[in-house]
Amino acid sequence: MVGDQMAAHVRPVRLRDTTLVVAVNEPGWASQVRWMAPELLERLAAGLGDGVVTDVEVRVEAPGGGAPRR
């Protein structure tokens, strides 16, 4: 749903209620995901149904696989 280039840097972590939590590997990708969140929500609604995902929360993974930074 996000395209090959973005998929290489972004991964879904979990669905908490109607919030999709995603992890990114660099802060720049966090900005990109936040910028395109409205489009992502439209794609998710088309694929999963209206109301399944209503928000996207982005976390930047710490280098080396440590705890994510918010």
OpenMM code with the backbone's topology and positions (N, CA, C; nanometers):
from openmm import Vec3, app, unit

residues = "MET VAL GLY ASP GLN MET ALA ALA HIS VAL ARG PRO VAL ARG LEU ARG ASP THR THR LEU VAL VAL ALA VAL ASN GLU PRO GLY TRP ALA SER GLN VAL ARG TRP MET ALA PRO GLU LEU LEU GLU ARG LEU ALA ALA GLY LEU GLY ASP GLY VAL VAL THR ASP VAL GLU VAL ARG VAL GLU ALA PRO GLY GLY GLY ALA PRO ARG ARG".split()
positions = [
    Vec3(0.0802, -0.1206, 0.0000),
    Vec3(0.0000, 0.0000, 0.0000),
    Vec3(0.0847, 0.1273, 0.0000),
    Vec3(0.2128, 0.1155, 0.0347),
    Vec3(0.2974, 0.2349, 0.0404),
    Vec3(0.3982, 0.2424, -0.0727),
    Vec3(0.4098, 0.1396, -0.1511),
    Vec3(0.5077, 0.1372, -0.2590),
    Vec3(0.6382, 0.0738, -0.2121),
    Vec3(0.7133, 0.0234, -0.3083),
    Vec3(0.8359, -0.0508, -0.2780),
    Vec3(0.9413, 0.0328, -0.2067),
    Vec3(0.9612, 0.1559, -0.2520),
    Vec3(1.0662, 0.2385, -0.1920),
    Vec3(1.0359, 0.2674, -0.0450),
    Vec3(0.9135, 0.3085, -0.0149),
    Vec3(0.8786, 0.3377, 0.1234),
    Vec3(0.8759, 0.2096, 0.2069),
    Vec3(0.8296, 0.1013, 0.1497),
    Vec3(0.8219, -0.0259, 0.2230),
    Vec3(0.9596, -0.0731, 0.2694),
    Vec3(1.0641, -0.0314, 0.2009),
    Vec3(1.1998, -0.0686, 0.2412),
    Vec3(1.2432, 0.0036, 0.3690),
    Vec3(1.1708, 0.1082, 0.4072),
    Vec3(1.2101, 0.1902, 0.5225),
    Vec3(1.1042, 0.1969, 0.6316),
    Vec3(0.9846, 0.1471, 0.6032),
    Vec3(0.8715, 0.1581, 0.6953),
    Vec3(0.8116, 0.0195, 0.7159),
    Vec3(0.7802, -0.0134, 0.8416),
    Vec3(0.7141, -0.1421, 0.8651),
    Vec3(0.6032, -0.1239, 0.9684),
    Vec3(0.4924, -0.1950, 0.9503),
    Vec3(0.3858, -0.1886, 1.0485),
    Vec3(0.4299, -0.2596, 1.1762),
    Vec3(0.3948, -0.2035, 1.2898),
    Vec3(0.4302, -0.2632, 1.4186),
    Vec3(0.3080, -0.3278, 1.4822),
    Vec3(0.1979, -0.2510, 1.4878),
    Vec3(0.0746, -0.3060, 1.5440),
    Vec3(-0.0412, -0.2131, 1.5124),
    Vec3(-0.1601, -0.2671, 1.5320),
    Vec3(-0.2817, -0.1887, 1.5215),
    Vec3(-0.3374, -0.1775, 1.6621),
    Vec3(-0.3383, -0.0559, 1.7156),
    Vec3(-0.3886, -0.0311, 1.8501),
    Vec3(-0.5206, 0.0429, 1.8352),
    Vec3(-0.6308, -0.0278, 1.8653),
    Vec3(-0.7649, 0.0237, 1.8381),
    Vec3(-0.7725, 0.0562, 1.6891),
    Vec3(-0.7825, 0.1819, 1.6524),
    Vec3(-0.7871, 0.2176, 1.5100),
    Vec3(-0.6622, 0.2948, 1.4675),
    Vec3(-0.5568, 0.2903, 1.5501),
    Vec3(-0.4314, 0.3574, 1.5189),
    Vec3(-0.3285, 0.2568, 1.4698),
    Vec3(-0.2782, 0.2767, 1.3496),
    Vec3(-0.1718, 0.1933, 1.2957),
    Vec3(-0.0392, 0.2515, 1.3412),
    Vec3(0.0382, 0.1727, 1.4132),
    Vec3(0.1706, 0.2137, 1.4590),
    Vec3(0.2716, 0.1576, 1.3596),
    Vec3(0.3556, 0.2465, 1.3052),
    Vec3(0.4586, 0.2041, 1.2106),
    Vec3(0.5951, 0.2477, 1.2614),
    Vec3(0.6961, 0.1711, 1.2265),
    Vec3(0.8341, 0.2050, 1.2604),
    Vec3(0.9080, 0.2397, 1.1323),
    Vec3(0.9919, 0.3406, 1.1414),
    Vec3(1.0753, 0.3815, 1.0284),
    Vec3(1.2210, 0.3757, 1.0719),
    Vec3(1.3105, 0.3666, 0.9744),
    Vec3(1.4518, 0.3514, 1.0085),
    Vec3(1.5295, 0.4821, 1.0090),
    Vec3(1.4664, 0.5928, 0.9705),
    Vec3(1.5329, 0.7228, 0.9704),
    Vec3(1.4300, 0.8327, 0.9941),
    Vec3(1.4688, 0.9415, 1.0604),
    Vec3(1.3749, 1.0509, 1.0849),
    Vec3(1.3136, 1.1095, 0.9578),
    Vec3(1.3890, 1.1113, 0.8498),
    Vec3(1.3352, 1.1629, 0.7243),
    Vec3(1.2143, 1.0839, 0.6761),
    Vec3(1.2170, 0.9537, 0.6967),
    Vec3(1.1035, 0.8708, 0.6583),
    Vec3(0.9846, 0.8954, 0.7497),
    Vec3(1.0105, 0.9285, 0.8751),
    Vec3(0.9007, 0.9628, 0.9661),
    Vec3(0.8265, 1.0848, 0.9119),
    Vec3(0.9013, 1.1846, 0.8685),
    Vec3(0.8390, 1.3045, 0.8112),
    Vec3(0.7586, 1.2701, 0.6870),
    Vec3(0.8132, 1.1853, 0.6032),
    Vec3(0.7448, 1.1458, 0.4799),
    Vec3(0.6136, 1.0741, 0.5109),
    Vec3(0.6166, 0.9822, 0.6058),
    Vec3(0.4949, 0.9080, 0.6410),
    Vec3(0.3903, 1.0034, 0.6988),
    Vec3(0.4319, 1.0924, 0.7858),
    Vec3(0.3373, 1.1884, 0.8439),
    Vec3(0.2768, 1.2782, 0.7355),
    Vec3(0.3579, 1.3192, 0.6397),
    Vec3(0.3116, 1.4049, 0.5324),
    Vec3(0.2073, 1.3348, 0.4456),
    Vec3(0.2296, 1.2061, 0.4210),
    Vec3(0.1361, 1.1355, 0.3339),
    Vec3(0.0314, 1.0551, 0.4098),
    Vec3(0.0175, 1.0788, 0.5409),
    Vec3(-0.0796, 1.0059, 0.6229),
    Vec3(-0.2224, 1.0124, 0.5666),
    Vec3(-0.2716, 1.1285, 0.5219),
    Vec3(-0.4075, 1.1292, 0.4660),
    Vec3(-0.4247, 1.0333, 0.3475),
    Vec3(-0.3246, 1.0292, 0.2596),
    Vec3(-0.3312, 0.9369, 0.1463),
    Vec3(-0.3231, 0.7921, 0.1922),
    Vec3(-0.2367, 0.7659, 0.2894),
    Vec3(-0.2269, 0.6306, 0.3443),
    Vec3(-0.3591, 0.5855, 0.4049),
    Vec3(-0.4233, 0.6748, 0.4796),
    Vec3(-0.5515, 0.6409, 0.5409),
    Vec3(-0.6566, 0.6102, 0.4351),
    Vec3(-0.6551, 0.6829, 0.3241),
    Vec3(-0.7469, 0.6536, 0.2140),
    Vec3(-0.7200, 0.5152, 0.1555),
    Vec3(-0.5931, 0.4836, 0.1341),
    Vec3(-0.5568, 0.3517, 0.0792),
    Vec3(-0.5964, 0.2406, 0.1751),
    Vec3(-0.5726, 0.2617, 0.3039),
    Vec3(-0.6092, 0.1610, 0.4035),
    Vec3(-0.7605, 0.1420, 0.4099),
    Vec3(-0.8352, 0.2505, 0.4011),
    Vec3(-0.9815, 0.2406, 0.4012),
    Vec3(-1.0307, 0.1623, 0.2799),
    Vec3(-0.9682, 0.1865, 0.1654),
    Vec3(-1.0074, 0.1155, 0.0436),
    Vec3(-0.9758, -0.0334, 0.0535),
    Vec3(-0.8640, -0.0659, 0.1184),
    Vec3(-0.8229, -0.2053, 0.1273),
    Vec3(-0.8814, -0.2816, 0.2447),
    Vec3(-0.9041, -0.2114, 0.3557),
    Vec3(-0.9485, -0.2783, 0.4786),
    Vec3(-1.0912, -0.2446, 0.5185),
    Vec3(-1.1427, -0.1339, 0.4678),
    Vec3(-1.2761, -0.0882, 0.5046),
    Vec3(-1.2679, 0.0395, 0.5858),
    Vec3(-1.3728, 0.1190, 0.5767),
    Vec3(-1.3784, 0.2458, 0.6495),
    Vec3(-1.3754, 0.2224, 0.8000),
    Vec3(-1.2983, 0.3057, 0.8706),
    Vec3(-1.2953, 0.3019, 1.0161),
    Vec3(-1.2019, 0.2007, 1.0785),
    Vec3(-1.1423, 0.1117, 0.9985),
    Vec3(-1.0490, 0.0132, 1.0547),
    Vec3(-0.9232, 0.0839, 1.1038),
    Vec3(-0.8694, 0.1731, 1.0215),
    Vec3(-0.7541, 0.2543, 1.0597),
    Vec3(-0.7928, 0.4006, 1.0406),
    Vec3(-0.7853, 0.4786, 1.1494),
    Vec3(-0.8227, 0.6194, 1.1415),
    Vec3(-0.7069, 0.7131, 1.1725),
    Vec3(-0.5924, 0.6568, 1.2146),
    Vec3(-0.4764, 0.7390, 1.2479),
    Vec3(-0.3499, 0.6572, 1.2279),
    Vec3(-0.2403, 0.7264, 1.2021),
    Vec3(-0.1100, 0.6619, 1.1867),
    Vec3(-0.0147, 0.7246, 1.2872),
    Vec3(0.0500, 0.6403, 1.3665),
    Vec3(0.1519, 0.6852, 1.4618),
    Vec3(0.2869, 0.6355, 1.4123),
    Vec3(0.3829, 0.7251, 1.4047),
    Vec3(0.5137, 0.6917, 1.3492),
    Vec3(0.6182, 0.6916, 1.4597),
    Vec3(0.6999, 0.5879, 1.4614),
    Vec3(0.8114, 0.5788, 1.5556),
    Vec3(0.9398, 0.5555, 1.4775),
    Vec3(1.0447, 0.6241, 1.5200),
    Vec3(1.1757, 0.6053, 1.4578),
    Vec3(1.2498, 0.5003, 1.5396),
    Vec3(1.2926, 0.3932, 1.4718),
    Vec3(1.3668, 0.2880, 1.5396),
    Vec3(1.5069, 0.3370, 1.5742),
    Vec3(1.5510, 0.3026, 1.6927),
    Vec3(1.6868, 0.3377, 1.7337),
    Vec3(1.7848, 0.2523, 1.6535),
    Vec3(1.9001, 0.3070, 1.6192),
    Vec3(2.0012, 0.2272, 1.5491),
    Vec3(2.0377, 0.1047, 1.6306),
    Vec3(2.0575, -0.0060, 1.5627),
    Vec3(2.0949, -0.1293, 1.6310),
    Vec3(1.9783, -0.2070, 1.6883),
    Vec3(1.8569, -0.1639, 1.6565),
    Vec3(1.7401, -0.2401, 1.6991),
    Vec3(1.6967, -0.2146, 1.8421),
    Vec3(1.7427, -0.1078, 1.9035),
    Vec3(1.7005, -0.0759, 2.0387),
    Vec3(1.5574, -0.0252, 2.0410),
    Vec3(1.5192, 0.0311, 2.1541),
    Vec3(1.3835, 0.0833, 2.1688),
    Vec3(1.3610, 0.1973, 2.0699),
    Vec3(1.2384, 0.2044, 2.0128),
    Vec3(1.2110, 0.3111, 1.9170),
    Vec3(1.2059, 0.4471, 1.9847),
    Vec3(1.2424, 0.5498, 1.9076),
    Vec3(1.2293, 0.6877, 1.9534),
    Vec3(1.0980, 0.7422, 1.9004),
    Vec3(1.0315, 0.8255, 1.9758),
    Vec3(0.9054, 0.8835, 1.9317),
    Vec3(0.9255, 1.0164, 1.8686),
] * unit.nanometer
topology = app.Topology()
chain = topology.addChain("A")
for resn in residues:
    res = topology.addResidue(resn, chain)
    for name in ("N", "CA", "C"):
        topology.addAtom(name, app.Element.getBySymbol(name[0]), res)
